[in-house]
């Protein structure tokens, strides 16, 4: 198994740097179900941020990218079950993906709730706002 950093996934997905994109494509296309690439929670969260902030990707496009990564047999996504839950919440509402993931990770860990000062996270991601 080979860990994949955010920038490798970004270069593979965007194909915006001829040299790095070619190297990323070669690596990712060499992966197999028997020898997969590993995508961590942090990498996936950064990927969403980069696609939305730097590439102005639409939410629907980001959702499609995440669904594709999660369905790819040549990739092992850390805590894929939690990612799926966060993705459903993200795609259906107005919360940021990171907020959805934080809330779902807390839920999976048995937390009664996730506390926040962020009004949007409290409303959209299901956290509890501290007043």
C-alpha positions in Angstrom: 0.0 0.0 0.0 1.2 3.5 -0.8 -0.1 6.6 1.0 -1.3 9.4 -1.3 -0.9 13.0 -0.3 -3.4 15.7 -1.3 -1.2 17.2 -4.0 -0.9 13.9 -5.8 -4.7 13.5 -5.9 -5.1 17.1 -7.0 -2.6 16.7 -9.8 -4.3 13.5 -10.9 -7.8 15.0 -10.9 -7.0 18.4 -12.4 -4.2 17.5 -14.8 -3.0 21.1 -14.5 0.7 20.6 -14.2 2.1 18.5 -17.1 5.1 17.1 -15.2 3.4 16.4 -11.8 0.1 15.3 -13.4 1.9 12.7 -15.5 3.8 11.4 -12.4 0.6 11.3 -10.4 -1.3 9.5 -13.2 1.4 7.0 -13.6 1.4 6.2 -9.9 -2.4 6.1 -9.4 -2.9 4.1 -12.6 -0.4 1.5 -11.3 -2.4 0.8 -8.2 -4.5 -2.3 -7.8 -7.0 -3.8 -5.4 -4.1 -6.0 -4.1 -1.7 -3.1 -3.8 -3.9 0.0 -3.3 -3.3 3.6 -2.5 -4.2 4.9 0.9 -6.2 8.1 1.3 -6.4 9.4 4.9 -9.2 11.5 6.5 -6.9 14.5 6.5 -6.0 14.0 2.8 -9.6 13.8 1.8 -10.5 16.9 3.9 -7.7 18.8 2.3 -8.7 17.7 -1.1 -12.2 19.0 -0.7 -10.8 22.3 0.6 -8.4 22.6 -2.3 -11.0 21.8 -5.0 -13.5 24.3 -3.6 -11.1 27.1 -2.6 -8.4 27.0 -5.2 -10.3 25.5 -8.2 -13.7 26.9 -7.4 -15.2 23.4 -7.9 -19.0 23.2 -7.5 -20.2 21.2 -4.5 -21.9 18.7 -6.9 -18.5 18.1 -8.6 -16.8 17.6 -5.2 -19.4 15.1 -4.2 -18.9 13.2 -7.4 -15.1 13.2 -6.9 -15.5 11.8 -3.3 -18.0 9.2 -4.4 -15.7 8.1 -7.2 -12.7 7.8 -4.8 -14.8 5.9 -2.3 -16.0 3.4 -5.0 -12.5 2.9 -6.4 -11.2 -0.6 -5.5 -7.6 0.6 -6.0 -7.9 3.0 -3.1 -8.3 2.4 0.6 -10.0 5.4 2.2 -9.5 5.7 5.9 -12.8 5.3 7.8 -14.8 5.1 4.6 -18.0 4.4 6.5 -17.6 7.7 8.4 -16.7 9.5 5.2 -19.9 8.2 3.5 -22.0 9.5 6.4 -20.3 12.9 6.3 -20.6 13.0 2.5 -24.4 12.4 2.7 -24.7 15.2 5.2 -22.5 17.5 3.1 -24.3 16.8 -0.1 -27.8 17.3 1.4 -27.2 20.5 3.4 -25.2 23.7 3.7 -22.5 22.6 6.0 -18.8 22.5 5.0 -17.5 19.0 4.4 -14.9 19.4 7.3 -17.7 20.3 9.7 -19.8 17.3 8.6 -16.7 15.0 9.1 -15.9 16.4 12.5 -19.5 15.8 13.7 -19.6 12.3 12.2 -16.2 11.4 13.7 -17.5 12.5 17.1 -20.7 10.5 16.7 -18.7 7.4 15.6 -16.5 7.8 18.8 -19.6 7.8 20.9 -19.8 11.5 21.7 -23.1 12.8 23.0 -22.6 15.8 20.8 -19.9 17.9 19.2 -19.5 21.4 20.7 -18.8 24.4 18.6 -18.9 28.2 18.6 -19.7 28.2 14.9 -23.4 28.9 14.3 -23.3 27.5 10.8 -21.7 24.2 11.9 -24.3 24.0 14.7 -27.2 24.5 12.3 -26.0 22.7 9.2 -23.7 19.9 10.5 -25.7 19.0 13.6 -23.3 20.2 16.3 -24.3 21.9 19.5 -23.4 25.6 19.7 -21.9 26.9 22.9 -23.6 30.2 23.9 
